[in-house]
Amino acid sequence: MNYSWYDFIGNLGVIMILTSYLLLQLEKISSKSLAYSVINALGALLVLISLYFHFNLSAFIIELFWLIISLYGIWNISRVDKH
């Protein structure tokens, strides 16, 4: 098995997503915090980068929606903070 830079990027993304979920379950972070949405967005983006090189439709769909939902969370938090 060849382990390329994009595999590392994808694994880093998975670690980020799993870490944010673990922190949420341990009540160390709130699902309404900016950090939670940013970590999830970056994690999904990194996985999507790795999928560019080894495409998998199911993984692409879940990560694309994970990214979109996380970006919505970031937008929503930044909109609320301005008011």
C-alpha positions in Angstrom: 0.0 0.0 0.0 1.3 3.4 -0.9 0.7 6.2 1.6 0.6 9.5 -0.1 0.3 13.1 1.1 -3.3 13.2 0.2 -3.9 10.0 2.3 -2.4 11.9 5.3 -4.6 14.9 4.6 -7.7 12.8 4.5 -6.7 11.0 7.7 -6.1 14.3 9.4 -9.6 15.4 8.3 -11.1 12.2 9.8 -9.2 12.8 13.1 -10.5 16.4 13.2 -14.1 15.3 12.7 -13.9 12.5 15.2 -12.1 14.8 17.8 -14.9 17.4 17.5 -17.5 14.8 18.0 -15.7 13.3 21.0 -15.3 16.8 22.5 -19.0 17.3 22.0 -19.9 14.1 23.7 -17.5 14.8 26.6 -19.3 18.2 26.9 -16.0 20.0 26.4 -17.3 21.9 23.4 -20.8 23.1 22.4 -22.5 22.2 19.1 -23.3 25.9 18.9 -19.7 27.1 19.2 -17.7 28.5 16.3 -14.9 26.1 17.0 -17.1 23.0 16.6 -18.3 24.1 13.2 -14.9 25.2 12.0 -13.2 22.0 13.0 -15.9 20.0 11.2 -15.7 22.2 8.1 -11.9 21.9 7.9 -12.1 18.1 8.6 -14.6 17.6 5.8 -12.6 19.8 3.4 -9.5 17.7 4.1 -11.3 14.5 3.4 -12.7 15.9 0.2 -9.2 16.8 -0.9 -8.1 13.2 -0.4 -11.2 12.0 -2.3 -10.1 14.0 -5.4 -7.3 11.5 -5.8 -9.2 8.3 -4.8 -12.9 9.1 -5.5 -15.7 7.3 -3.6 -19.2 8.6 -4.3 -20.7 7.7 -0.9 -17.8 9.3 1.0 -17.9 12.4 -1.3 -21.6 12.9 -0.7 -21.4 12.7 3.1 -18.3 14.9 3.3 -19.8 17.5 0.9 -23.0 17.8 3.0 -20.9 17.8 6.2 -19.0 20.7 4.8 -22.1 22.6 3.7 -23.8 22.1 7.0 -20.7 23.2 8.9 -20.4 26.3 6.7 -24.0 27.1 7.5 -23.2 26.7 11.2 -20.3 29.1 10.8 -22.5 31.6 8.9 -25.3 31.4 11.4 -22.9 31.9 14.4 -21.2 34.9 12.8 -24.6 36.4 11.9 -25.9 36.0 15.5 -22.7 37.4 16.9 -23.2 40.6 14.9 -26.6 41.3 16.5 
